[in-house]
Amino acid sequence: MSKTEGNPSMAESGARKRRSRTVPLSAYVLDDQVGFILRQVGQRHAIIFGARMGDDLTSTQWAALAKLAEKGPCSQNLLGRHTAMDAATIKGVVDRLVKRALVETSPDPEDGRRLVVGLTAAGAELAERLAPTALAITEETLTPLDTAERAQLLSLLQRLK
C-alpha cells in the first residue's frame, strides 16, 4: 500500500498538485486571488486601526479586551479561542496586558492548571472608552460600501471562517 492510499488527505493533496500543474501560469492573476485581496484589505484595516486606536494597543490586545468586556472573565485558553489566537499568541497578549494593569490573572478555582483572565478596573474603563473608536474603525474600513453591501460582505466573510 502506498503512503497516500491509507491517508485520504495526502491522496487529495497529491491530486490537487497534479491538477494545479495543468493550469497555465497565465491563468493565475495574483490581483484576482482571494488571499491576496484579503491581505490587502487586512493591511488597509490595520493602518486605519493603528491611526485611530491610539493608547498603544495592538489589534490582538484590543480583541482580548473587547472579548473580556463582552463575556467576562474566562480561562486564557478560552479567551484565545474566542479571539482566534493560538496558545502562544494569547499568552503573549495577556502577559502584555497584565504588565499594563489592564487585565489580571488568577488560578482557576476548579482547575489550578488553568489561568482565569479578567479585566481590571482600568481595563474595563479603557474598553468602555475605546468601544466607540473601534466602531468608527469598522465604519471607516467599510466606507467604500453601502449598507446592503456591508451586510452582504460580513455575511459572506462569516461563511468563509
C-alpha positions as CSV (number, residue, x, y, z in Angstrom):
1,M,0.0,0.0,0.0
2,S,1.4,3.4,-0.9
3,K,1.7,6.2,1.6
4,T,-1.3,8.1,0.2
5,E,-3.6,5.1,-0.1
6,G,-4.2,5.0,3.7
7,N,-4.3,8.7,4.1
8,P,-7.1,10.5,2.2
9,S,-5.7,14.0,2.9
10,M,-2.4,13.1,1.4
11,A,-4.1,11.5,-1.6
12,E,-6.2,14.6,-2.1
13,S,-3.2,16.8,-1.7
14,G,-1.3,14.8,-4.4
15,A,-4.4,15.1,-6.7
16,R,-4.5,18.8,-6.2
17,K,-0.8,19.1,-7.0
18,R,-1.3,17.1,-10.2
19,R,-4.3,19.3,-11.2
20,S,-2.5,22.5,-10.5
21,R,0.2,21.6,-13.0
22,T,-2.3,21.5,-15.8
23,V,-3.3,25.1,-15.3
24,P,-1.1,27.5,-17.3
25,L,0.6,30.2,-15.2
26,S,-1.1,32.8,-17.5
27,A,-4.4,31.8,-15.9
28,Y,-3.2,32.8,-12.5
29,V,-3.6,36.6,-11.8
30,L,-2.4,37.5,-8.3
31,D,-4.7,40.5,-8.1
32,D,-7.7,38.3,-8.5
33,Q,-6.8,35.8,-5.7
34,V,-8.9,35.9,-2.6
35,G,-5.9,35.6,-0.2
36,F,-4.1,38.5,-1.9
37,I,-7.3,40.7,-1.7
38,L,-8.0,39.7,1.9
39,R,-4.4,40.6,2.8
40,Q,-4.7,44.0,1.1
41,V,-7.9,44.7,2.9
42,G,-6.4,43.5,6.2
43,Q,-3.4,45.9,5.7
44,R,-5.8,48.8,5.0
45,H,-7.8,47.9,8.1
46,A,-4.6,47.7,10.2
47,I,-3.5,51.1,9.0
48,I,-6.9,52.6,10.0
49,F,-6.8,50.7,13.3
50,G,-3.3,52.0,14.1
51,A,-4.1,55.6,13.2
52,R,-7.3,55.7,15.2
53,M,-6.9,53.4,18.2
54,G,-4.0,55.1,20.0
55,D,-3.3,54.0,23.6
56,D,-0.5,51.8,22.1
57,L,-3.0,48.9,21.7
58,T,-2.5,46.3,19.0
59,S,-5.5,44.8,17.3
60,T,-4.9,41.5,19.2
61,Q,-4.8,43.3,22.5
62,W,-8.0,45.2,21.7
63,A,-9.6,41.9,20.7
64,A,-8.8,40.4,24.1
65,L,-10.0,43.5,26.0
66,A,-13.2,43.7,23.9
67,K,-14.0,39.9,24.3
68,L,-13.4,40.1,28.1
69,A,-15.7,43.1,28.3
70,E,-18.3,41.2,26.3
71,K,-18.0,37.8,28.0
72,G,-16.5,38.4,31.4
73,P,-13.5,36.5,33.0
74,C,-12.6,33.3,31.3
75,S,-9.6,30.9,31.0
76,Q,-6.7,32.1,29.0
77,N,-7.3,29.1,26.7
78,L,-11.0,30.0,26.1
79,L,-10.0,33.7,25.5
80,G,-7.7,32.5,22.8
81,R,-10.4,30.5,21.2
82,H,-12.9,33.4,21.5
83,T,-10.4,35.7,19.8
84,A,-9.0,33.3,17.2
85,M,-5.5,33.3,18.7
86,D,-3.3,30.2,19.3
87,A,-2.0,29.5,22.8
88,A,1.4,31.2,22.3
89,T,-0.2,34.4,20.9
90,I,-2.9,34.7,23.6
91,K,-0.2,34.1,26.3
92,G,1.9,37.0,24.9
93,V,-1.1,39.3,24.6
94,V,-2.3,38.5,28.2
95,D,1.3,39.0,29.5
96,R,1.5,42.4,27.9
97,L,-2.0,43.4,29.2
98,V,-1.1,42.3,32.7
99,K,2.1,44.4,32.6
100,R,-0.1,47.4,31.7
101,A,-2.5,46.5,34.5
102,L,-5.4,46.2,32.1
103,V,-6.1,42.5,32.9
104,E,-5.3,40.3,35.8
105,T,-4.9,36.6,36.0
106,S,-5.6,34.1,38.8
107,P,-5.6,30.4,39.1
108,D,-8.9,28.8,38.1
109,P,-10.6,27.6,41.4
110,E,-11.8,24.5,39.6
111,D,-8.5,23.6,37.9
112,G,-5.3,25.1,39.2
113,R,-3.5,24.4,35.9
114,R,-5.7,27.0,34.2
115,L,-5.4,30.7,34.4
116,V,-8.5,32.9,34.6
117,V,-8.2,36.2,32.9
118,G,-10.3,39.2,33.7
119,L,-10.4,42.9,33.2
120,T,-9.1,45.2,35.9
121,A,-11.0,48.4,36.6
122,A,-8.5,50.3,34.3
123,G,-9.0,47.7,31.6
124,A,-12.8,47.9,31.8
125,E,-12.7,51.7,31.7
126,L,-10.4,51.6,28.7
127,A,-12.6,49.1,26.8
128,E,-15.6,51.2,27.5
129,R,-13.9,54.4,26.4
130,L,-12.4,52.8,23.2
131,A,-15.5,50.9,22.0
132,P,-16.8,53.9,20.0
133,T,-13.4,54.3,18.4
134,A,-13.4,50.6,17.5
135,L,-16.8,51.0,15.9
136,A,-15.5,54.1,14.0
137,I,-12.6,51.9,12.7
138,T,-15.1,49.4,11.3
139,E,-17.1,52.2,9.8
140,E,-14.0,53.7,8.1
141,T,-12.9,50.3,6.8
142,L,-16.3,49.7,5.3
143,T,-16.7,53.3,3.9
144,P,-16.5,52.3,0.3
145,L,-19.6,50.0,0.7
146,D,-23.2,50.9,1.0
147,T,-25.4,49.4,3.8
148,A,-26.5,46.4,1.8
149,E,-23.0,45.7,0.5
150,R,-21.6,45.8,4.1
151,A,-24.2,43.3,5.3
152,Q,-23.5,41.1,2.4
153,L,-19.7,41.3,2.8
154,L,-19.9,40.5,6.5
155,S,-22.3,37.6,5.9
156,L,-20.0,36.1,3.2
157,L,-16.9,36.5,5.4
158,Q,-18.7,34.7,8.2
159,R,-19.4,31.8,5.9
160,L,-15.7,31.7,5.0
161,K,-14.5,31.4,8.6
